[in-house]
Amino acid sequence: MDTAAPAPGLHPPATATPPARRAGVPQGGFAIEVPATLLARARRGDRAALEQLYRWFERPVFTLALRICGSREEAFDVLQDAMVRMIDRIGDYRGESPFWGWLRQIAVNEALMRLRRRRRLDNALEIDSLELRDDSPPPAAAADAARLQRALAALPDATRSVLWLYHAEGYTHEEIGALMQRTPSFSKSQLARGTRRLRALLAPPVHPPPESDHA
């Protein structure tokens, strides 16, 4: 099955679980309301229902995996692994939180697990202890998906993961620290340095003024 192109911008889905949602984080992507009847059919192993869930969530899962892992090949692998895990565990879903949040957490775990197995979460920006906190989002010009992906791919894996989980997915520093098996301070420092680096990568190039024809 062909995977849809990733959604543009740095503002897709909302947060992982409702209690941790930060004010001002937009909803979208994953925030799809799934009818209870469809979920009941999926729990019974109904193939058509499971295929419907795949079609609805294929794009947001792929986009999240692409932004965290940095390559389309790895994102496709994460998509497949996350959907297999969803099918295997859908009987455990009890409806205590939105289904999209439950599936989204599976996708995040699969993406980070891929980086962790290859020790890529050790790759992070070095932090100057005197650097100021900066958790403001990158410029709106990041709406160009291809340009954004190139800029994110230029960041270390751990830094890129922190930025995406915080800015786009709405995770808190405490949640990111737990997911990455690091401290909240690590998340905060990577966010500060990484946001500045990403903003610089997304800034339009500065062209020198043309030389005058006059001596």
RODOSE-380946 format. One record per residue (C-alpha): residue in three letters; y, z, x. Coordinates in steps of 0.5 Angstrom, whole numbers, plus 500, padded with zeros to 3 digits. Layout:
N
ALAYZX ...
***
This chain:
215
MET500500500 ASP507498503 THR512504504 ALA519503501 ALA524503506 PRO528510507 ALA533512503 PRO540512506 GLY545517508 LEU544524510 HIS543527503 PRO537526500 PRO533532497 ALA535539495 THR532545498 ALA524547499 THR524552494 PRO529555488 PRO530562491 ALA533559498 ARG537553495 ARG544553498 ALA550552494 GLY553545495 VAL546542497 PRO545535493 GLN539534489 GLY535527489 GLY529524492 PHE524529491 ALA528532485 ILE523528480 GLU521532474 VAL514531473 PRO511532465 ALA506537464 THR501532461 LEU501528467 LEU500534472 ALA494536467 ARG491529468 ALA492530475 ARG489536476 ARG483533472 GLY482528478 ASP485522473 ARG486517478 ALA492513474 ALA495520474 LEU494521482 GLU497514483 GLN503515479 LEU505521483 TYR504517489 ARG508512487 TRP514517485 PHE514521491 GLU512516496 ARG519514498 PRO522521499 VAL516523503 PHE516517507 THR524518508 LEU523526510 ALA517524515 LEU521518518 ARG527523519 ILE523528522 CYS518524526 GLY523519528 SER518513528 ARG516509522 GLU508509524 GLU508517525 ALA512517518 PHE507513515 ASP501517518 VAL505523515 LEU505520508 GLN498519508 ASP496526510 ALA501529505 MET498525499 VAL491527501 ARG493534502 MET497534495 ILE490531492 ASP486536495 ARG490542493 ILE493540486 GLY489545483 ASP492550486 TYR499548484 ARG500553478 GLY507551476 GLU511557479 SER516552482 PRO518545481 PHE512540483 TRP517536487 GLY519543491 TRP511544492 LEU510537495 ARG516537499 GLN513543503 ILE507540504 ALA510534507 VAL515538511 ASN509542514 GLU505536515 ALA511532519 LEU512539523 MET505540525 ARG505533528 LEU510534532 ARG507541534 ARG500538536 ARG504534541 ARG508540543 ARG514535541 LEU518541538 ASP519544545 ASN524538546 ALA531541544 LEU538541546 GLU540546552 ILE545550549 ASP552553552 SER552560550 LEU560559549 GLU559553544 LEU562555537 ARG558554531 ASP558548527 ASP554547521 SER559542518 PRO555535516 PRO556529520 PRO561524517 ALA560520511 ALA559514515 ALA552516516 ALA550512510 ASP548506514 ALA540508514 ALA539504520 ARG545507524 LEU543514522 GLN536513524 ARG538510531 ALA542516532 LEU537521530 ALA532518534 ALA536519540 LEU536527539 PRO531531542 ASP525532536 ALA526540535 THR534538534 ARG533533530 SER528537525 VAL533542525 LEU539538523 TRP535534517 LEU532540514 TYR539544514 HIS543538512 ALA539534508 GLU534538505 GLY538545504 TYR533550508 THR536556511 HIS536558518 GLU531563517 GLU526558513 ILE527553519 GLY526559524 ALA519560520 LEU517553520 MET518552527 GLN515558529 ARG522560532 THR528565531 PRO534563526 SER538564532 PHE535558535 SER536554529 LYS543556529 SER544554536 GLN541547535 LEU545546529 ALA551547532 ARG550543538 GLY546537535 THR551536529 ARG556535534 ARG552530538 LEU550526532 ARG557526530 ALA559523537 LEU553518536 LEU555516529 ALA563515531 PRO565508531 PRO566505538 VAL573505541 HIS575499544 PRO581498549 PRO587495547 PRO588488549 GLU591486555 SER598484555 ASP600476557 HIS606479560 ALA607481567 
***
